[in-house]
């Protein structure tokens, strides 16, 4: 039973990692599309400010949801293990 629980925890961590990498990949795509359009120094400053606001508005909440969900699931597994033991 312990091995099954550990395996499930490992799978959950991999899922969280994959979801985190998807957020990073999405950001890389946005950066590449901006680079292809060609940018000036003023554009870079504006993009930097826009990235900060978008990141706080979009990416951070997504990452928080991912890790809170993972924490709740792991906590559930730990409680289950303690009940079984």
PDB file of N, CA, C and O in Angstrom:
ATOM      1  N   UNK A   1       0.821  -1.194   0.000  1.00  0.00           N
ATOM      2  CA  UNK A   1       0.000   0.000   0.000  1.00  0.00           C
ATOM      3  C   UNK A   1       0.869   1.263   0.000  1.00  0.00           C
ATOM      4  O   UNK A   1       0.552   2.246  -0.670  1.00  0.00           O
ATOM      5  N   UNK A   2       1.951   1.222   0.750  1.00  0.00           N
ATOM      6  CA  UNK A   2       2.832   2.376   0.821  1.00  0.00           C
ATOM      7  C   UNK A   2       3.459   2.673  -0.538  1.00  0.00           C
ATOM      8  O   UNK A   2       3.593   3.833  -0.928  1.00  0.00           O
ATOM      9  N   UNK A   3       3.845   1.610  -1.259  1.00  0.00           N
ATOM     10  CA  UNK A   3       4.463   1.806  -2.572  1.00  0.00           C
ATOM     11  C   UNK A   3       3.468   2.416  -3.561  1.00  0.00           C
ATOM     12  O   UNK A   3       3.835   3.257  -4.382  1.00  0.00           O
ATOM     13  N   UNK A   4       2.228   1.992  -3.478  1.00  0.00           N
ATOM     14  CA  UNK A   4       1.207   2.553  -4.368  1.00  0.00           C
ATOM     15  C   UNK A   4       1.029   4.041  -4.085  1.00  0.00           C
ATOM     16  O   UNK A   4       0.923   4.848  -5.009  1.00  0.00           O
ATOM     17  N   UNK A   5       0.997   4.394  -2.813  1.00  0.00           N
ATOM     18  CA  UNK A   5       0.845   5.791  -2.431  1.00  0.00           C
ATOM     19  C   UNK A   5       2.035   6.612  -2.899  1.00  0.00           C
ATOM     20  O   UNK A   5       1.864   7.711  -3.427  1.00  0.00           O
ATOM     21  N   UNK A   6       3.228   6.090  -2.711  1.00  0.00           N
ATOM     22  CA  UNK A   6       4.425   6.801  -3.167  1.00  0.00           C
ATOM     23  C   UNK A   6       4.435   6.954  -4.680  1.00  0.00           C
ATOM     24  O   UNK A   6       4.848   7.990  -5.201  1.00  0.00           O
ATOM     25  N   UNK A   7       3.986   5.936  -5.378  1.00  0.00           N
ATOM     26  CA  UNK A   7       3.905   6.007  -6.834  1.00  0.00           C
ATOM     27  C   UNK A   7       2.905   7.079  -7.266  1.00  0.00           C
ATOM     28  O   UNK A   7       3.177   7.857  -8.181  1.00  0.00           O
ATOM     29  N   UNK A   8       1.760   7.114  -6.610  1.00  0.00           N
ATOM     30  CA  UNK A   8       0.766   8.133  -6.937  1.00  0.00           C
ATOM     31  C   UNK A   8       1.289   9.536  -6.653  1.00  0.00           C
ATOM     32  O   UNK A   8       1.036  10.462  -7.423  1.00  0.00           O
ATOM     33  N   UNK A   9       2.010   9.695  -5.558  1.00  0.00           N
ATOM     34  CA  UNK A   9       2.602  10.995  -5.250  1.00  0.00           C
ATOM     35  C   UNK A   9       3.615  11.403  -6.316  1.00  0.00           C
ATOM     36  O   UNK A   9       3.662  12.563  -6.727  1.00  0.00           O
ATOM     37  N   UNK A  10       4.410  10.458  -6.754  1.00  0.00           N
ATOM     38  CA  UNK A  10       5.393  10.749  -7.800  1.00  0.00           C
ATOM     39  C   UNK A  10       4.693  11.172  -9.089  1.00  0.00           C
ATOM     40  O   UNK A  10       5.132  12.108  -9.757  1.00  0.00           O
ATOM     41  N   UNK A  11       3.616  10.492  -9.435  1.00  0.00           N
ATOM     42  CA  UNK A  11       2.857  10.843 -10.633  1.00  0.00           C
ATOM     43  C   UNK A  11       2.284  12.255 -10.504  1.00  0.00           C
ATOM     44  O   UNK A  11       2.305  13.029 -11.461  1.00  0.00           O
ATOM     45  N   UNK A  12       1.778  12.582  -9.325  1.00  0.00           N
ATOM     46  CA  UNK A  12       1.224  13.913  -9.111  1.00  0.00           C
ATOM     47  C   UNK A  12       2.287  14.997  -9.237  1.00  0.00           C
ATOM     48  O   UNK A  12       2.027  16.060  -9.802  1.00  0.00           O
ATOM     49  N   UNK A  13       3.467  14.737  -8.721  1.00  0.00           N
ATOM     50  CA  UNK A  13       4.552  15.706  -8.856  1.00  0.00           C
ATOM     51  C   UNK A  13       4.952  15.870 -10.315  1.00  0.00           C
ATOM     52  O   UNK A  13       5.265  16.980 -10.748  1.00  0.00           O
ATOM     53  N   UNK A  14       4.947  14.800 -11.065  1.00  0.00           N
ATOM     54  CA  UNK A  14       5.276  14.892 -12.488  1.00  0.00           C
ATOM     55  C   UNK A  14       4.208  15.712 -13.214  1.00  0.00           C
ATOM     56  O   UNK A  14       4.532  16.529 -14.076  1.00  0.00           O
ATOM     57  N   UNK A  15       2.949  15.499 -12.872  1.00  0.00           N
ATOM     58  CA  UNK A  15       1.869  16.275 -13.481  1.00  0.00           C
ATOM     59  C   UNK A  15       2.042  17.754 -13.175  1.00  0.00           C
ATOM     60  O   UNK A  15       1.898  18.591 -14.066  1.00  0.00           O
ATOM     61  N   UNK A  16       2.350  18.086 -11.921  1.00  0.00           N
ATOM     62  CA  UNK A  16       2.565  19.491 -11.550  1.00  0.00           C
ATOM     63  C   UNK A  16       3.750  20.076 -12.315  1.00  0.00           C
ATOM     64  O   UNK A  16       3.705  21.227 -12.749  1.00  0.00           O
ATOM     65  N   UNK A  17       4.795  19.293 -12.477  1.00  0.00           N
ATOM     66  CA  UNK A  17       5.965  19.753 -13.219  1.00  0.00           C
ATOM     67  C   UNK A  17       5.609  20.023 -14.676  1.00  0.00           C
ATOM     68  O   UNK A  17       6.006  21.045 -15.235  1.00  0.00           O
ATOM     69  N   UNK A  18       4.862  19.110 -15.292  1.00  0.00           N
ATOM     70  CA  UNK A  18       4.467  19.276 -16.690  1.00  0.00           C
ATOM     71  C   UNK A  18       3.606  20.524 -16.857  1.00  0.00           C
ATOM     72  O   UNK A  18       3.793  21.289 -17.803  1.00  0.00           O
ATOM     73  N   UNK A  19       2.668  20.729 -15.943  1.00  0.00           N
ATOM     74  CA  UNK A  19       1.814  21.910 -16.033  1.00  0.00           C
ATOM     75  C   UNK A  19       2.629  23.192 -15.869  1.00  0.00           C
ATOM     76  O   UNK A  19       2.364  24.184 -16.548  1.00  0.00           O
ATOM     77  N   UNK A  20       3.602  23.178 -14.986  1.00  0.00           N
ATOM     78  CA  UNK A  20       4.475  24.332 -14.798  1.00  0.00           C
ATOM     79  C   UNK A  20       5.288  24.596 -16.060  1.00  0.00           C
ATOM     80  O   UNK A  20       5.455  25.746 -16.466  1.00  0.00           O
ATOM     81  N   UNK A  21       5.789  23.539 -16.673  1.00  0.00           N
ATOM     82  CA  UNK A  21       6.554  23.705 -17.907  1.00  0.00           C
ATOM     83  C   UNK A  21       5.687  24.227 -19.045  1.00  0.00           C
ATOM     84  O   UNK A  21       6.179  24.949 -19.913  1.00  0.00           O
ATOM     85  N   UNK A  22       4.399  23.873 -19.056  1.00  0.00           N
ATOM     86  CA  UNK A  22       3.494  24.396 -20.074  1.00  0.00           C
ATOM     87  C   UNK A  22       3.321  25.902 -19.938  1.00  0.00           C
ATOM     88  O   UNK A  22       3.261  26.617 -20.937  1.00  0.00           O
ATOM     89  N   UNK A  23       3.243  26.380 -18.706  1.00  0.00           N
ATOM     90  CA  UNK A  23       3.149  27.821 -18.485  1.00  0.00           C
ATOM     91  C   UNK A  23       4.412  28.507 -19.006  1.00  0.00           C
ATOM     92  O   UNK A  23       4.335  29.546 -19.660  1.00  0.00           O
ATOM     93  N   UNK A  24       5.568  27.922 -18.712  1.00  0.00           N
ATOM     94  CA  UNK A  24       6.833  28.491 -19.186  1.00  0.00           C
ATOM     95  C   UNK A  24       6.917  28.456 -20.710  1.00  0.00           C
ATOM     96  O   UNK A  24       7.400  29.405 -21.328  1.00  0.00           O
ATOM     97  N   UNK A  25       6.452  27.371 -21.313  1.00  0.00           N
ATOM     98  CA  UNK A  25       6.487  27.239 -22.767  1.00  0.00           C
ATOM     99  C   UNK A  25       5.593  28.292 -23.422  1.00  0.00           C
ATOM    100  O   UNK A  25       5.948  28.856 -24.457  1.00  0.00           O
ATOM    101  N   UNK A  26       4.441  28.552 -22.821  1.00  0.00           N
ATOM    102  CA  UNK A  26       3.539  29.570 -23.338  1.00  0.00           C
ATOM    103  C   UNK A  26       4.213  30.942 -23.310  1.00  0.00           C
ATOM    104  O   UNK A  26       4.076  31.724 -24.251  1.00  0.00           O
ATOM    105  N   UNK A  27       4.929  31.226 -22.245  1.00  0.00           N
ATOM    106  CA  UNK A  27       5.639  32.502 -22.151  1.00  0.00           C
ATOM    107  C   UNK A  27       6.732  32.592 -23.211  1.00  0.00           C
ATOM    108  O   UNK A  27       6.933  33.650 -23.807  1.00  0.00           O
ATOM    109  N   UNK A  28       7.431  31.501 -23.448  1.00  0.00           N
ATOM    110  CA  UNK A  28       8.478  31.504 -24.479  1.00  0.00           C
ATOM    111  C   UNK A  28       7.897  31.784 -25.855  1.00  0.00           C
ATOM    112  O   UNK A  28       8.501  32.499 -26.654  1.00  0.00           O
ATOM    113  N   UNK A  29       6.719  31.217 -26.135  1.00  0.00           N
ATOM    114  CA  UNK A  29       6.067  31.474 -27.429  1.00  0.00           C
ATOM    115  C   UNK A  29       5.735  32.957 -27.581  1.00  0.00           C
ATOM    116  O   UNK A  29       5.929  33.537 -28.649  1.00  0.00           O
ATOM    117  N   UNK A  30       5.238  33.561 -26.512  1.00  0.00           N
ATOM    118  CA  UNK A  30       4.909  34.987 -26.571  1.00  0.00           C
ATOM    119  C   UNK A  30       6.166  35.821 -26.803  1.00  0.00           C
ATOM    120  O   UNK A  30       6.141  36.780 -27.575  1.00  0.00           O
ATOM    121  N   UNK A  31       7.256  35.467 -26.145  1.00  0.00           N
ATOM    122  CA  UNK A  31       8.510  36.200 -26.317  1.00  0.00           C
ATOM    123  C   UNK A  31       9.021  36.052 -27.746  1.00  0.00           C
ATOM    124  O   UNK A  31       9.465  37.030 -28.347  1.00  0.00           O
ATOM    125  N   UNK A  32       8.962  34.835 -28.297  1.00  0.00           N
ATOM    126  CA  UNK A  32       9.424  34.610 -29.664  1.00  0.00           C
ATOM    127  C   UNK A  32       8.597  35.395 -30.671  1.00  0.00           C
ATOM    128  O   UNK A  32       9.142  35.933 -31.635  1.00  0.00           O
ATOM    129  N   UNK A  33       7.292  35.465 -30.459  1.00  0.00           N
ATOM    130  CA  UNK A  33       6.453  36.213 -31.393  1.00  0.00           C
ATOM    131  C   UNK A  33       6.774  37.704 -31.327  1.00  0.00           C
ATOM    132  O   UNK A  33       6.715  38.398 -32.342  1.00  0.00           O
ATOM    133  N   UNK A  34       7.110  38.190 -30.151  1.00  0.00           N
ATOM    134  CA  UNK A  34       7.503  39.598 -30.027  1.00  0.00           C
ATOM    135  C   UNK A  34       8.842  39.843 -30.722  1.00  0.00           C
ATOM    136  O   UNK A  34       9.029  40.881 -31.356  1.00  0.00           O
ATOM    137  N   UNK A  35       9.762  38.907 -30.608  1.00  0.00           N
ATOM    138  CA  UNK A  35      11.072  39.062 -31.245  1.00  0.00           C
ATOM    139  C   UNK A  35      10.955  39.053 -32.762  1.00  0.00           C
ATOM    140  O   UNK A  35      11.691  39.765 -33.446  1.00  0.00           O
ATOM    141  N   UNK A  36      10.040  38.256 -33.290  1.00  0.00           N
ATOM    142  CA  UNK A  36       9.875  38.178 -34.740  1.00  0.00           C
ATOM    143  C   UNK A  36       9.322  39.486 -35.311  1.00  0.00           C
ATOM    144  O   UNK A  36       9.603  39.839 -36.456  1.00  0.00           O
ATOM    145  N   UNK A  37       8.539  40.195 -34.509  1.00  0.00           N
ATOM    146  CA  UNK A  37       7.981  41.463 -34.969  1.00  0.00           C
ATOM    147  C   UNK A  37       9.026  42.569 -35.000  1.00  0.00           C
ATOM    148  O   UNK A  37       8.829  43.596 -35.649  1.00  0.00           O
ATOM    149  N   UNK A  38      10.123  42.363 -34.307  1.00  0.00           N
ATOM    150  CA  UNK A  38      11.158  43.398 -34.219  1.00  0.00           C
ATOM    151  C   UNK A  38      10.758  44.416 -33.161  1.00  0.00           C
ATOM    152  O   UNK A  38       9.623  44.892 -33.134  1.00  0.00           O
ATOM    153  N   UNK A  39      11.694  44.737 -32.305  1.00  0.00           N
ATOM    154  CA  UNK A  39      11.368  45.626 -31.197  1.00  0.00           C
ATOM    155  C   UNK A  39      12.418  46.723 -31.054  1.00  0.00           C
ATOM    156  O   UNK A  39      13.589  46.539 -31.386  1.00  0.00           O
ATOM    157  N   UNK A  40      11.969  47.857 -30.555  1.00  0.00           N
ATOM    158  CA  UNK A  40      12.881  48.947 -30.231  1.00  0.00           C
ATOM    159  C   UNK A  40      13.065  48.957 -28.719  1.00  0.00           C
ATOM    160  O   UNK A  40      12.433  48.179 -28.005  1.00  0.00           O
ATOM    161  N   UNK A  41      13.930  49.840 -28.236  1.00  0.00           N
ATOM    162  CA  UNK A  41      14.162  49.927 -26.794  1.00  0.00           C
ATOM    163  C   UNK A  41      12.878  50.335 -26.075  1.00  0.00           C
ATOM    164  O   UNK A  41      12.582  49.828 -24.993  1.00  0.00           O
ATOM    165  N   UNK A  42      12.122  51.245 -26.672  1.00  0.00           N
ATOM    166  CA  UNK A  42      10.857  51.672 -26.068  1.00  0.00           C
ATOM    167  C   UNK A  42       9.857  50.515 -26.030  1.00  0.00           C
ATOM    168  O   UNK A  42       9.122  50.343 -25.057  1.00  0.00           O
ATOM    169  N   UNK A  43       9.844  49.734 -27.101  1.00  0.00           N
ATOM    170  CA  UNK A  43       8.955  48.572 -27.141  1.00  0.00           C
ATOM    171  C   UNK A  43       9.321  47.567 -26.051  1.00  0.00           C
ATOM    172  O   UNK A  43       8.446  46.979 -25.414  1.00  0.00           O
ATOM    173  N   UNK A  44      10.621  47.380 -25.846  1.00  0.00           N
ATOM    174  CA  UNK A  44      11.067  46.434 -24.821  1.00  0.00           C
ATOM    175  C   UNK A  44      10.638  46.880 -23.428  1.00  0.00           C
ATOM    176  O   UNK A  44      10.230  46.054 -22.611  1.00  0.00           O
ATOM    177  N   UNK A  45      10.726  48.165 -23.155  1.00  0.00           N
ATOM    178  CA  UNK A  45      10.281  48.671 -21.847  1.00  0.00           C
ATOM    179  C   UNK A  45       8.785  48.446 -21.681  1.00  0.00           C
ATOM    180  O   UNK A  45       8.328  47.994 -20.631  1.00  0.00           O
ATOM    181  N   UNK A  46       8.040  48.760 -22.711  1.00  0.00           N
ATOM    182  CA  UNK A  46       6.592  48.574 -22.661  1.00  0.00           C
ATOM    183  C   UNK A  46       6.237  47.091 -22.509  1.00  0.00           C
ATOM    184  O   UNK A  46       5.339  46.742 -21.744  1.00  0.00           O
ATOM    185  N   UNK A  47       6.941  46.226 -23.236  1.00  0.00           N
ATOM    186  CA  UNK A  47       6.690  44.788 -23.137  1.00  0.00           C
ATOM    187  C   UNK A  47       7.039  44.270 -21.759  1.00  0.00           C
ATOM    188  O   UNK A  47       6.352  43.399 -21.226  1.00  0.00           O
ATOM    189  N   UNK A  48       8.106  44.799 -21.177  1.00  0.00           N
ATOM    190  CA  UNK A  48       8.505  44.381 -19.834  1.00  0.00           C
ATOM    191  C   UNK A  48       7.426  44.727 -18.825  1.00  0.00           C
ATOM    192  O   UNK A  48       7.081  43.911 -17.970  1.00  0.00           O
ATOM    193  N   UNK A  49       6.896  45.933 -18.924  1.00  0.00           N
ATOM    194  CA  UNK A  49       5.823  46.334 -18.014  1.00  0.00           C
ATOM    195  C   UNK A  49       4.568  45.507 -18.251  1.00  0.00           C
ATOM    196  O   UNK A  49       3.884  45.116 -17.305  1.00  0.00           O
ATOM    197  N   UNK A  50       4.274  45.246 -19.504  1.00  0.00           N
ATOM    198  CA  UNK A  50       3.097  44.436 -19.833  1.00  0.00           C
ATOM    199  C   UNK A  50       3.277  43.003 -19.325  1.00  0.00           C
ATOM    200  O   UNK A  50       2.331  42.400 -18.819  1.00  0.00           O
ATOM    201  N   UNK A  51       4.485  42.462 -19.460  1.00  0.00           N
ATOM    202  CA  UNK A  51       4.752  41.105 -18.989  1.00  0.00           C
ATOM    203  C   UNK A  51       4.550  41.007 -17.480  1.00  0.00           C
ATOM    204  O   UNK A  51       3.970  40.042 -16.982  1.00  0.00           O
ATOM    205  N   UNK A  52       5.031  42.014 -16.760  1.00  0.00           N
ATOM    206  CA  UNK A  52       4.876  41.999 -15.305  1.00  0.00           C
ATOM    207  C   UNK A  52       3.414  41.972 -14.908  1.00  0.00           C
ATOM    208  O   UNK A  52       3.022  41.207 -14.027  1.00  0.00           O
ATOM    209  N   UNK A  53       2.605  42.799 -15.550  1.00  0.00           N
ATOM    210  CA  UNK A  53       1.184  42.821 -15.187  1.00  0.00           C
ATOM    211  C   UNK A  53       0.487  41.545 -15.641  1.00  0.00           C
ATOM    212  O   UNK A  53      -0.344  41.010 -14.908  1.00  0.00           O
ATOM    213  N   UNK A  54       0.806  41.046 -16.834  1.00  0.00           N
ATOM    214  CA  UNK A  54       0.193  39.809 -17.315  1.00  0.00           C
ATOM    215  C   UNK A  54       0.601  38.623 -16.463  1.00  0.00           C
ATOM    216  O   UNK A  54      -0.219  37.759 -16.153  1.00  0.00           O
ATOM    217  N   UNK A  55       1.859  38.586 -16.087  1.00  0.00           N
ATOM    218  CA  UNK A  55       2.349  37.473 -15.278  1.00  0.00           C
ATOM    219  C   UNK A  55       1.634  37.443 -13.941  1.00  0.00           C
ATOM    220  O   UNK A  55       1.207  36.385 -13.478  1.00  0.00           O
ATOM    221  N   UNK A  56       1.506  38.603 -13.326  1.00  0.00           N
ATOM    222  CA  UNK A  56       0.812  38.651 -12.043  1.00  0.00           C
ATOM    223  C   UNK A  56      -0.665  38.316 -12.203  1.00  0.00           C
ATOM    224  O   UNK A  56      -1.269  37.716 -11.314  1.00  0.00           O
ATOM    225  N   UNK A  57      -1.241  38.699 -13.326  1.00  0.00           N
ATOM    226  CA  UNK A  57      -2.671  38.490 -13.536  1.00  0.00           C
ATOM    227  C   UNK A  57      -2.984  37.071 -14.020  1.00  0.00           C
ATOM    228  O   UNK A  57      -4.034  36.524 -13.684  1.00  0.00           O
ATOM    229  N   UNK A  58      -2.090  36.477 -14.799  1.00  0.00           N
ATOM    230  CA  UNK A  58      -2.401  35.218 -15.470  1.00  0.00           C
ATOM    231  C   UNK A  58      -1.571  34.041 -14.972  1.00  0.00           C
ATOM    232  O   UNK A  58      -2.133  33.031 -14.548  1.00  0.00           O
ATOM    233  N   UNK A  59      -0.259  34.149 -15.015  1.00  0.00           N
ATOM    234  CA  UNK A  59       0.603  33.001 -14.731  1.00  0.00           C
ATOM    235  C   UNK A  59       0.665  32.655 -13.254  1.00  0.00           C
ATOM    236  O   UNK A  59       0.567  31.484 -12.886  1.00  0.00           O
ATOM    237  N   UNK A  60       0.825  33.649 -12.416  1.00  0.00           N
ATOM    238  CA  UNK A  60       0.931  33.383 -10.986  1.00  0.00           C
ATOM    239  C   UNK A  60      -0.328  32.684 -10.463  1.00  0.00           C
ATOM    240  O   UNK A  60      -0.206  31.690  -9.747  1.00  0.00           O
ATOM    241  N   UNK A  61      -1.535  33.166 -10.793  1.00  0.00           N
ATOM    242  CA  UNK A  61      -2.728  32.445 -10.326  1.00  0.00           C
ATOM    243  C   UNK A  61      -2.785  31.001 -10.835  1.00  0.00           C
ATOM    244  O   UNK A  61      -3.215  30.106 -10.107  1.00  0.00           O
ATOM    245  N   UNK A  62      -2.353  30.769 -12.085  1.00  0.00           N
ATOM    246  CA  UNK A  62      -2.345  29.395 -12.606  1.00  0.00           C
ATOM    247  C   UNK A  62      -1.399  28.509 -11.805  1.00  0.00           C
ATOM    248  O   UNK A  62      -1.743  27.382 -11.450  1.00  0.00           O
ATOM    249  N   UNK A  63      -0.212  29.022 -11.524  1.00  0.00           N
ATOM    250  CA  UNK A  63       0.751  28.237 -10.754  1.00  0.00           C
ATOM    251  C   UNK A  63       0.263  28.010  -9.327  1.00  0.00           C
ATOM    252  O   UNK A  63       0.474  26.937  -8.762  1.00  0.00           O
ATOM    253  N   UNK A  64      -0.384  29.007  -8.748  1.00  0.00           N
ATOM    254  CA  UNK A  64      -0.932  28.841  -7.400  1.00  0.00           C
ATOM    255  C   UNK A  64      -1.984  27.744  -7.392  1.00  0.00           C
ATOM    256  O   UNK A  64      -2.002  26.911  -6.486  1.00  0.00           O
ATOM    257  N   UNK A  65      -2.861  27.735  -8.392  1.00  0.00           N
ATOM    258  CA  UNK A  65      -3.892  26.686  -8.478  1.00  0.00           C
ATOM    259  C   UNK A  65      -3.256  25.300  -8.592  1.00  0.00           C
ATOM    260  O   UNK A  65      -3.694  24.350  -7.943  1.00  0.00           O
ATOM    261  N   UNK A  66      -2.228  25.197  -9.419  1.00  0.00           N
ATOM    262  CA  UNK A  66      -1.555  23.910  -9.607  1.00  0.00           C
ATOM    263  C   UNK A  66      -0.998  23.402  -8.289  1.00  0.00           C
ATOM    264  O   UNK A  66      -1.227  22.251  -7.919  1.00  0.00           O
ATOM    265  N   UNK A  67      -0.273  24.245  -7.582  1.00  0.00           N
ATOM    266  CA  UNK A  67       0.400  23.794  -6.372  1.00  0.00           C
ATOM    267  C   UNK A  67      -0.536  23.659  -5.182  1.00  0.00           C
ATOM    268  O   UNK A  67      -0.294  22.822  -4.312  1.00  0.00           O
ATOM    269  N   UNK A  68      -1.591  24.450  -5.116  1.00  0.00           N
ATOM    270  CA  UNK A  68      -2.583  24.250  -4.049  1.00  0.00           C
ATOM    271  C   UNK A  68      -3.297  22.925  -4.270  1.00  0.00           C
ATOM    272  O   UNK A  68      -3.508  22.159  -3.330  1.00  0.00           O
ATOM    273  N   UNK A  69      -3.668  22.660  -5.521  1.00  0.00           N
ATOM    274  CA  UNK A  69      -4.311  21.372  -5.820  1.00  0.00           C
ATOM    275  C   UNK A  69      -3.413  20.206  -5.471  1.00  0.00           C
ATOM    276  O   UNK A  69      -3.863  19.219  -4.889  1.00  0.00           O
ATOM    277  N   UNK A  70      -2.162  20.315  -5.818  1.00  0.00           N
ATOM    278  CA  UNK A  70      -1.203  19.255  -5.501  1.00  0.00           C
ATOM    279  C   UNK A  70      -1.061  19.101  -3.993  1.00  0.00           C
ATOM    280  O   UNK A  70      -1.017  17.979  -3.487  1.00  0.00           O
ATOM    281  N   UNK A  71      -0.989  20.216  -3.271  1.00  0.00           N
ATOM    282  CA  UNK A  71      -0.862  20.164  -1.815  1.00  0.00           C
ATOM    283  C   UNK A  71      -2.065  19.470  -1.178  1.00  0.00           C
ATOM    284  O   UNK A  71      -1.903  18.656  -0.268  1.00  0.00           O
ATOM    285  N   UNK A  72      -3.258  19.785  -1.648  1.00  0.00           N
ATOM    286  CA  UNK A  72      -4.474  19.171  -1.089  1.00  0.00           C
ATOM    287  C   UNK A  72      -4.478  17.672  -1.345  1.00  0.00           C
ATOM    288  O   UNK A  72      -4.826  16.889  -0.461  1.00  0.00           O
ATOM    289  N   UNK A  73      -4.099  17.275  -2.537  1.00  0.00           N
ATOM    290  CA  UNK A  73      -4.074  15.846  -2.863  1.00  0.00           C
ATOM    291  C   UNK A  73      -3.035  15.118  -2.022  1.00  0.00           C
ATOM    292  O   UNK A  73      -3.309  14.044  -1.486  1.00  0.00           O
ATOM    293  N   UNK A  74      -1.849  15.697  -1.905  1.00  0.00           N
ATOM    294  CA  UNK A  74      -0.787  15.070  -1.101  1.00  0.00           C
ATOM    295  C   UNK A  74      -1.214  14.993   0.357  1.00  0.00           C
ATOM    296  O   UNK A  74      -0.989  13.978   1.017  1.00  0.00           O
ATOM    297  N   UNK A  75      -1.822  16.046   0.860  1.00  0.00           N
ATOM    298  CA  UNK A  75      -2.308  16.042   2.233  1.00  0.00           C
ATOM    299  C   UNK A  75      -3.346  14.944   2.432  1.00  0.00           C
ATOM    300  O   UNK A  75      -3.365  14.283   3.470  1.00  0.00           O
ATOM    301  N   UNK A  76      -4.200  14.751   1.445  1.00  0.00           N
ATOM    302  CA  UNK A  76      -5.178  13.660   1.509  1.00  0.00           C
ATOM    303  C   UNK A  76      -4.511  12.297   1.562  1.00  0.00           C
ATOM    304  O   UNK A  76      -4.939  11.420   2.312  1.00  0.00           O
ATOM    305  N   UNK A  77      -3.464  12.118   0.769  1.00  0.00           N
ATOM    306  CA  UNK A  77      -2.734  10.848   0.803  1.00  0.00           C
ATOM    307  C   UNK A  77      -2.064  10.634   2.155  1.00  0.00           C
ATOM    308  O   UNK A  77      -2.068   9.523   2.686  1.00  0.00           O
ATOM    309  N   UNK A  78      -1.496  11.683   2.702  1.00  0.00           N
ATOM    310  CA  UNK A  78      -0.830  11.551   3.998  1.00  0.00           C
ATOM    311  C   UNK A  78      -1.833  11.176   5.079  1.00  0.00           C
ATOM    312  O   UNK A  78      -1.558  10.307   5.907  1.00  0.00           O
ATOM    313  N   UNK A  79      -2.989  11.821   5.078  1.00  0.00           N
ATOM    314  CA  UNK A  79      -4.029  11.495   6.059  1.00  0.00           C
ATOM    315  C   UNK A  79      -4.485  10.056   5.870  1.00  0.00           C
ATOM    316  O   UNK A  79      -4.693   9.341   6.850  1.00  0.00           O
ATOM    317  N   UNK A  80      -4.640   9.631   4.648  1.00  0.00           N
ATOM    318  CA  UNK A  80      -5.043   8.254   4.365  1.00  0.00           C
ATOM    319  C   UNK A  80      -4.012   7.271   4.894  1.00  0.00           C
ATOM    320  O   UNK A  80      -4.370   6.263   5.503  1.00  0.00           O
ATOM    321  N   UNK A  81      -2.750   7.553   4.667  1.00  0.00           N
ATOM    322  CA  UNK A  81      -1.676   6.667   5.166  1.00  0.00           C
ATOM    323  C   UNK A  81      -1.709   6.604   6.688  1.00  0.00           C
ATOM    324  O   UNK A  81      -1.595   5.526   7.271  1.00  0.00           O
ATOM    325  N   UNK A  82      -1.864   7.755   7.329  1.00  0.00           N
ATOM    326  CA  UNK A  82      -1.901   7.769   8.789  1.00  0.00           C
ATOM    327  C   UNK A  82      -3.102   6.990   9.336  1.00  0.00           C
ATOM    328  O   UNK A  82      -2.999   6.335  10.373  1.00  0.00           O
ATOM    329  N   UNK A  83      -4.214   7.061   8.652  1.00  0.00           N
ATOM    330  CA  UNK A  83      -5.408   6.311   9.083  1.00  0.00           C
ATOM    331  C   UNK A  83      -5.166   4.805   8.925  1.00  0.00           C
ATOM    332  O   UNK A  83      -5.546   4.010   9.785  1.00  0.00           O
ATOM    333  N   UNK A  84      -4.526   4.430   7.811  1.00  0.00           N
ATOM    334  CA  UNK A  84      -4.268   3.003   7.565  1.00  0.00           C
ATOM    335  C   UNK A  84      -3.282   2.438   8.577  1.00  0.00           C
ATOM    336  O   UNK A  84      -3.443   1.315   9.056  1.00  0.00           O
ATOM    337  N   UNK A  85      -2.264   3.221   8.896  1.00  0.00           N
ATOM    338  CA  UNK A  85      -1.246   2.738   9.844  1.00  0.00           C
ATOM    339  C   UNK A  85      -1.820   2.766  11.224  1.00  0.00           C
ATOM    340  O   UNK A  85      -1.140   2.401  12.183  1.00  0.00           O
TER     341      UNK A  85
END
